[in-house]
Amino acid sequence: MKKIIKIMGLLLCGLLSLTALFGCNQTGDPNNNDTGFIVLRFWNGFTGTDGETMDRIVEHFNEEYADQEIKVVADKIPWDTLFTKLTTTSSNTRTAPHIVAMSASRIAGMNLRKIFLPMDDIEEYLGVTEEEYLEPAWNGGILNGTRLGFPIDVHPTAMYYNKNLISEEELPTTWEEFRTVCKEKTKDGVYGWACPSMYSITKDVFITMLYSAGGTLFDTNHNPIFDNALAVSKLTYMNDLVHTDKISPENVGAGGDYTLFTQGKSVFYFDGPWVINTFGLLDENNDEIREKIGVAPMPETTGTYKNFAGSHQFTLMKNTVTSPRIKEACYTFMRYVNEHSLDWAKAGQVPALKAIHETDEYKALEPLQAFTEMAKTSVLGEIEYEYWYEAYNKMGVGISNAISGLKTPANALKDAVSEFKGFVADEQI
């Protein structure tokens, strides 16, 4: 009996210790207290090298800030799943995140669900100014004058090229030059560019062409116009590359462009900066691959030309960041990530903090420089509109239908606009 009483006493002491450490509240959130250890849940969809790098940054943060009683627990969730899960679990403060990394293009749409905590005081807390950050990333987190996101990076789409098939002097800088070069290089089983029928990267190429020509997805009243004459002309150009000029195989599936490029069967390949590490271009011991693959800006994206890009942003959840102390802990982590921008660059991203771009260590990351130059003139889109992301995807389906030969470019974009209008009508019922 004494032994049982002793065990019960030890268990009670343990429970009291945990209560002292984490606090106690009705929701089970250990952070609803003014003292003690703060555990921050950080959701993100980073995979591959950037996911591994973010995990290391979190690990090092936890080591360095253990004495300040802050710990970050990072959960990697596929992006689409993350947004679905966020809308269904944000009210459960025991499991919901405090910090969520998301694309700037998703902020306006997610704001409809009233889940964000504004961060209008973060600039003062971190002691940062607008001039220190890439303009697209800085403004990408501001919605209707309120800061809901704090910038991490900018990721444009650039042009990878096979050095065995084209010299640097031959690289095209305009889309007309691109067409000419591709036609010249398409021979003997080699294509100029394997244009994916799937709308993954193809829609980013299209939208960059549209923006660089002065086009937009919406007019000033947020009416969709990505079926106008300018948009149709750009999609017709892409469609002709495949079906008239034959610089690409038809019906290139998802990943088929990457496969043909790595096999040396296509001259060009378009993708984001994260593929730098997929190719191994930043591997110090991989001179062989750097002799085979180069990176250049996308045609018509140098100088003042606009190009489409995305931007990862930190956001805070209002249901879990419920005290100044928790918010300051979140800000502390965000600052730490910014201070480790070089690590993030090595993960295959263009950091939003401009100062890092001028360091010798960053300039030594030669494959990243084309992306960095593009990031300076990038456009994130009309992302202040809450349905921009859905329009972007509906547009992508239209592009896929045209490139696949299922519809004419004009009909494909017309139907995409119609589909989008139907979606908005359903949402507003």
Secondary structure as GFF3:
##gff-version 3
##sequence-region A 1 429
A	DSSP	alpha_helix	2	22	.	.	.	ID=ss1
A	DSSP	beta_strand	38	44	.	.	.	ID=ss2
A	DSSP	alpha_helix	48	64	.	.	.	ID=ss3
A	DSSP	three_ten_helix	66	68	.	.	.	ID=ss4
A	DSSP	beta_strand	70	76	.	.	.	ID=ss5
A	DSSP	alpha_helix	79	89	.	.	.	ID=ss6
A	DSSP	beta_strand	99	103	.	.	.	ID=ss7
A	DSSP	alpha_helix	104	111	.	.	.	ID=ss8
A	DSSP	alpha_helix	122	126	.	.	.	ID=ss9
A	DSSP	three_ten_helix	130	132	.	.	.	ID=ss10
A	DSSP	alpha_helix	135	140	.	.	.	ID=ss11
A	DSSP	beta_strand	142	143	.	.	.	ID=ss12
A	DSSP	beta_strand	146	147	.	.	.	ID=ss13
A	DSSP	beta_strand	150	151	.	.	.	ID=ss14
A	DSSP	beta_strand	153	156	.	.	.	ID=ss15
A	DSSP	beta_strand	158	162	.	.	.	ID=ss16
A	DSSP	three_ten_helix	168	170	.	.	.	ID=ss17
A	DSSP	alpha_helix	175	185	.	.	.	ID=ss18
A	DSSP	beta_strand	191	193	.	.	.	ID=ss19
A	DSSP	alpha_helix	202	212	.	.	.	ID=ss20
A	DSSP	alpha_helix	229	243	.	.	.	ID=ss21
A	DSSP	alpha_helix	256	262	.	.	.	ID=ss22
A	DSSP	beta_strand	266	271	.	.	.	ID=ss23
A	DSSP	alpha_helix	275	279	.	.	.	ID=ss24
A	DSSP	alpha_helix	287	290	.	.	.	ID=ss25
A	DSSP	beta_strand	293	296	.	.	.	ID=ss26
A	DSSP	beta_strand	307	310	.	.	.	ID=ss27
A	DSSP	beta_strand	312	316	.	.	.	ID=ss28
A	DSSP	alpha_helix	324	339	.	.	.	ID=ss29
A	DSSP	alpha_helix	341	346	.	.	.	ID=ss30
A	DSSP	beta_strand	350	351	.	.	.	ID=ss31
A	DSSP	three_ten_helix	354	358	.	.	.	ID=ss32
A	DSSP	alpha_helix	360	363	.	.	.	ID=ss33
A	DSSP	three_ten_helix	366	368	.	.	.	ID=ss34
A	DSSP	alpha_helix	369	375	.	.	.	ID=ss35
A	DSSP	beta_strand	378	379	.	.	.	ID=ss36
A	DSSP	alpha_helix	388	403	.	.	.	ID=ss37
A	DSSP	alpha_helix	409	427	.	.	.	ID=ss38
###
